[in-house]
Structures are given as C-alpha cells and as structure tokens.
Amino acid sequence: MGHPSQVTLKTAFTVCFAVLAVVALAVLIIKAEVALILTGIAALLAVALDHLVAMLERARLKRGLAITLVLSALLIALTTMALLVIPSAIAQGQELTTQVPSLIDEFRASSFFQRLESRFHIVEQLERKGRDSTELATGALPPLLWAVTGVFSLVGAGVTVAFLVVFMLVFGPGLVQRLLSQALPERRARYERVLDKVYTATGGYLAGLTFICTINATLTTTFLAIIGMPFFLPLGIASGFSSMVPYAGPIVAGGLITLLTLATAGTWKAMAVLIYFLLYGQLEGNVLAPLIFRRTVHVNPLLTLFAVVFFAELAGIIGAVLAVPLMATGQIIVRELLLVRQEKLGARVPPPPPPL
C-alpha cells in the first residue's frame, strides 16, 4: 500500500490562494499602471520638497507655513522659467519641426545613407511598417483629435500629480506615523530606520539628479549657442532632461544632437558636438554620477544600468527615471532582511563554554 499524502487540504488551499493573490496583484498592477506611475512621480516630488520643508521646520517655522513657502517658491521658479525660456524654446522647436522634412531628404541623399540603404533596405522596411500602421489605424480618431486628447491627458496628469504632492506633504507624515504605531514595539525601531534610510537616499538622489540635469542643460545650451547651432535652446533643454535616465540618457541625446548638427550645420560642427558629448559623458559618468549614486543611494553602477533597462521595459521613460530610487529602496530592504536573518542565526548559536 502506498503512503498517504503528506499534503493536507489546508496546505493545498493556502497554495492556491497564494497563487490567486499573486495573479490578482499582477493584473491590478497592469490595469493601474498609469495611476501607479503618477503616484510614484508624486511621491518622489513630495520627498524632494519635504527635505526643504524639514529644513524650514528646523528654523522654527510651523509645517503649514513651511509647506506654503516651499510650494510658493516652486511656483515662482516654474513661472519665471516659463516666461523666460519656454517661449524661445517653443519658437526654435517649431522652426526645427518645419525643417524636419528637408533634413530627412538631405539625409536620404547623403552617401552614408545610400550605403546603408543598399545593404539593409531601410526605406522599404519603413514603408512596409507604415502600411501596416495605416491598416491598423483604420477608423481611428483624426490626428488633430489625437493631439487634443494628448494635451488634455498631459494637463490632467500634471494636475493630478500636483494635488497628490500637496496632499502627501500635508498628510503624509501623519499617515506614516499612524502606520508605524500599529507595528509591534520591538519592530517599530527597525521600520523607522528603514524608512529613514529610504527617505535620505531618495532625497539625496533627487537633489543630485536636479544638479546634474541643470549642469547638463546649461553646458550643452551654452556650447551649442557658441558654435552657432540654430536650435540650441530646445536641444540644450532636451539634453538636460536626458540626464534623468542615468548613463543611457545622455548617450542617446548626444547621438541624436550630433546627427542633427551633421544635417544642419555640417561635418566640422558635428565633430565638435561629438567631442563635446564625449567629454561631458566622461564628466557625468566618472565625476557627477558616482558622487550621487554611490554617496547618496549607494547603488553600484552596474545594478543601476540593469534597473534602468528593466524598469524602462516595464514603464517606458518614466520607469527609467524611477529606476534608481526603486533599486535603492529594494537594496535597503534586502540588506535589512539579511541583517534580520543574521541576528536570528546568531541567536541560535549556543554561547561558547566558560573556560576551565
């Protein structure tokens, strides 16, 4: 006779319930992807601004007044930038957009593209994909309606993030304290330590990232203006934002700006732009990024690159931007779990016998 099964009905139900819970969580994450992305962006902004609020609180200001001052300063800074920079950037961007067809024709007529076309048949593949996209888009909304819908979606996302940031700043600390008060007393100190590490690492990363983006935008805009690039302002701003994606962002932006310079300003200026981005890449990769990622979030550059690739596949550019703080948070939690395990193993080891 065979041995009776060691798996009880309770164990089977527990396993099935766990599998169903994991599937339900995966479906929920997929369905609520946009909401999770907006919440993540709002949380990062709230953490960054909360460091300024905490600084004002240490100066004996009440939290409500500190939040008001920080948000007012942010609004003034954004308004000033919008009035001084954005109109010129939009004008240059519109001029660049009108010249895109002629730039594409010039690029297709170049000997470099002709060699690529003879070998890879790029035009034929693009036309085939274009026909497939047209067939799939049959009955879709007109392009103008798509553009209007996209603008309203972007504005709605911005308003949602703004309200989330305000509510997180006002009610977030109290909610965190209430959640911590529900933990067991012997575990509360550990949870507080983990949250404090995540808070410090995220704030340091965001402050450093803002500094890097500002340096990138300033240096690139100045250099492109000096060499006489006609669209220096939008390209410099785009280059600055590219630093939000660690390591990979500046490489992609530098390559695109170099190709655009080659098409609009000639070979010599394109070579100058290429040399500039190679030098700036060394500055950001060997000086600025290590200063931020190793001293604030303590994440290895290789893990950072893996995180960027993984989260970019999950959530696009926003996922790549959130990759480093998410990786830092995961690393802090894993280290704390390993520390708990070491403490448990150390408690199980019997003390050495007393000397005779």
N, C-alpha and C positions, 0 to 999 in steps of 0.2 A: 504494500500500500504506500502511496506517495505521502510525503509530508504535507500537513495542512499549510495553507498560505500564511505567510508572516505579515502580509499587508492587510490591515484592518479596514473596515468600511469607513471609519473616521479619517484614516490616512488618505484613502482614495478621494474622499470628498474635499479634504484640505488641499490636495494637489490640484484637483480640478478647479477649485475656487481660486487658487493662486494663478493658474494659467488664465482663467477668465478675467481676473483682475488685471493681469499684465496686458492682455489683448485690449481690454476696455481702456486702459491708460494710454496705450499706443494710438488707438482710434481717437481718443479725446485730444491728444497732442496734435495729431494730423488735422483734425477738424478745427481746432482752436489755434492754429499756427500763427495767424495774424495777431490774434489777441495776446498770445504769449510773447511775440516779438515786440509789440508795443509796450507790454508790461515790463519786459526786460530793458528796453531803452529808457523807460521812465524810471525804473529802479536805479540804473546807472547814473542818470542825471540827478536823481534825488540824493544818491550817496555823495556825488561830487559836490553838490550845493550844500549838503548837510555839514561837510567839513568847514565851509565858510560860516555857516550858522553857528556851529560849535565854537568857532574862533570868536565870534561876536558875543556868544554867551559867556565865554571866559572873561570878556571885557565888561561883565556885569550888566549886559542887556537881557531883557526878557526874550524868551524864544519867539513869541509872536512878532515882536518888533524886529528881531534879527532876521526872521524869515521875510518880512516885508522889505527890509533894506536890501537883502541879497537878491530877491526877485526884481525889485525896482532897478537895481544896478544892472542886472542881466538884461532887463527890457531896454534900458537906456543904451547899453552897449550894442544890442542887436539892432535897435532903431538907427543908431549912428552909422553902423556898418551898412545897413540897408540904404541909407541916404547917400553915403559917400562912395561905396564900392559897387553895389549891385547895379545901379543904372548903367555905369560904364561897362561892367561885365556883360550885362544883357545886350547892350549895343554891339559890343565886339562879338558876342556869341551869335547874334543874328547875322552879322556880316560873315562870320565863318560859315554859318548854315547856308547862306546864299551861294557861297563859293564851293561848297562840297561837290556838286555835280561836275564843275570844271576841274576840280582837283582830282576827282576819280578818273575823268577822261585823260588827264595828263599822266596819271599813274599807270593807267592801262596802256598808254602809248609808249611808256618807257621800255628800254631794252631789258631791264631787270624783270619786269612783269611778263614780257614776251617770252623770256626763257622759262619762267615758272609756268606760264600757260601752255607752252609746247610740251612740258613734261607732265603736268598734273591736270590740265584741262579744267582750270578753276572756274572760268565763265560758264562752261556747260553745266558743271555741278551746281553753281549758284542759280542758274536759270531753272534747272530741274527742281531745286528746293523751292524756288519762287512759285513755280506752277503748282507744286503740292500745297504750299501755304494758301494760294489763292483758292484752290478747290476746297480746302478745309474751312476757309473763311466765308464760303458762300452763304448768304443770308445773314451775315453778321452785321453789327451796327456800323454806320458810316464812320470814317476816320475822325471827322470833327466831333461826333458824339463820343467816340472813344476818348479823344483828348479832353473834352469837358468832364467826362466821368473820372478820368485820371486825376485831373486837377482837384475836383471835389473830394476824391478819395484821399489825396495828399493833404488837403486842408483839414479834412475830418480827422486824419491820423495825427496831424500836428496838434489840433485842439484836444484830442483825447490824451495824448502824451502830456500836454501842459497841465490839464486837470489832474492827471494821475500824479505828476510830480508835486503839485501843490498839496494834494491830499496825503501823499506819502511823507512830505516834510512836516505836515501838521499832526497827523495821526499815527505815523509810522513808529516813532519811538515808544509811544504808549502801548501800541499793539504788541511790539516785540517784548516789552517788559511784562505784559499780561501773559503772553505765551511762555516766557521763562518762569513765571511764578507758578505755572502748572507742572513744571518738571519736578522730579524728586530732588530734595535738598542736596543729596550727595552728588548729583549730576549737574546741578544748576551752574556751578562754577566752571565746569568743563564746557558747557554750552555757551556760556558768556565768553569764555576765552576763544572759542572757535569763531563766534560772531564778531568779536573784536578783531581777530586776525583777518577775516574776510573783509570787514569794513575798512581796515587800514590798508590792506593790499589793493582793494578796488579804488579807494580814494587816491592812493599814490599813483596807481596806473593811469587813472583818468587825468590827473594833473600833469603827469609826464607826457601823456599822449597829446594833450592840448598844446603843451610846449613844443613837441616835435612837429605837429601839424602847422603851428604858427611859423616855426623856423623854415619848414619846407616851403610854405606858401610865400613867405617874404623873400627868401633867397631866390626861388625859381622865378617869381614875378620880376624881381629886380634884374636878374640875369637876362631873361627874355626881352625885357624892355631895353637893356643896354645894347643887345645885338640887333635890335630893330625888328623883332618879331611882331607882326601886326595884331595878333590876338593874345598878347602877353598876359592880360588880366584874367580872363576865364581859364586859360591854361595854367597859370600860376595857382589860382584857387583850386582847380581840379587836382593839381599835383599835391597841394597841401592836404586835401581830403584823402588822397590816396594813402597817406601815412597812417590812416585809421586801420588799414589792413596791414598788419606787421609783415615786413620783409617782402611779400609778394606785391603789395600795392604800388610802392614806388617803382619797382621794376617794370610793371605793366604801364604805368603812367609815363615813365621815361621813354619806353619804346614807342608808344603812340605819339608823344610830343616830338620825338626825333623824326618819325616818319612824316608827320605833318610839317615840320620845318623843312624836311627834304623836298616836299611837294610845293611849298610856298616860298621858301627863301633860298633854296639852292644847297649845293653839296657842302660848301665850306661852313655855313652856319649850322647845317645839320651835324657835321663833325664836331663843331664847338658844343652843341647841345648834348651830343652823345658823351663827350668828355666830361661835361658838367655833371650829368647824371651819374656817370661812373664815379666821379669824385664825391658827389653828395651821397651816393649809395654807401661808400666807404665810411663817411662821417656818420650817417644814421645807423648803419649796421654794426660798426665797431665802437662807436662812442655813445651815441644817444640811446639806441635801443638797449644795449647791455646795462646802461645806467638806470633805465626804467624797469626793464623786465627782470633783472637779476637782483636789484636792490629794493624793489617795491613788491613785486609779485613773486619773485624767486622762482621763476619758471625757466627751465632750460630752453634755449633757442630751438632745439630740435623738436621738443614737445610743443612749443609754440607753433611751429610750422605745421606739425601734424594736426593740431587743434584748428588752425585756420582752414586747412584743406577739408577736414571733417565737417566743421560747422558751416563752411561755405556750401558744401554739398547739401546740407540739411535746410539751410535758410538763406542761401544766397549771400549778398554783400553784407546784410545785417548780421548774419551768422558769423561771417569772418570778423566783423567788428567786435562782436561779443565773445569771440573765441578765447582771448587771453584771460579776461576776468573769470569766465566759466572754468577754464582749465586751472587757474589759480585757486578757485573755490574748491574744485574737486581734489586738487592736490592737498589742500589744508585738511579737508575731511578725511582723506585716505591716511595722511600722517597721524591724525588724531586717533583713527581706528586702530592703526598699527601700535600706537602708544598704549591704548587700552588693552590690546592683546598682550603686549609685553608685560604690562602690570599684572594681568591675570596669570600669565605663566610664571612671573616672579613670585606671586603669592603662593603658587602651588609647590614651588621648590622648597624642600624642608631646610631649615637653617642648619649650618654645619655644627657638628657635635662640639661641645666645650672641650678645651684642652685638658689633658690629664695632669 
